[in-house]
């Protein structure tokens, strides 16, 4: 069950200067962090837009493709993300 009914931001909202997405990036320095994006098959166009924005800002980006119907999950003992 989600913690909130607010599931996030659209790509347009996320790329806005006052978005929650961009506020979270304020603490992550380009060149020192890999930003991991999780993407369902129907979300690859949105993933590409976010990835291009992040590349332009100097971040490296990793993607974790998801199978439709599988929830996003992670744990502190999970694997680290690496960008190519």
Residue pairs with C-beta under 8 A, 6 or more apart in sequence:
8 14
9 19
9 20
9 21
11 46
11 49
11 50
13 19
13 21
14 20
14 21
14 22
14 50
15 21
15 22
15 49
15 50
15 53
16 22
25 35
25 57
25 59
28 35
28 59
30 57
30 58
30 59
31 58
31 59
31 60
33 59
33 60
34 59
34 60
34 61
34 62
34 81
34 82
34 83
35 54
35 59
35 60
35 61
35 62
36 61
36 62
36 63
36 64
36 81
37 47
37 50
37 51
37 61
37 62
37 63
37 64
38 63
38 64
38 66
38 72
39 46
39 47
39 63
39 64
39 65
39 66
40 65
40 66
40 67
40 68
41 65
41 66
41 67
41 68
42 68
47 63
50 61
51 61
51 63
54 61
55 61
60 83
61 83
62 81
62 82
62 83
64 81
66 72
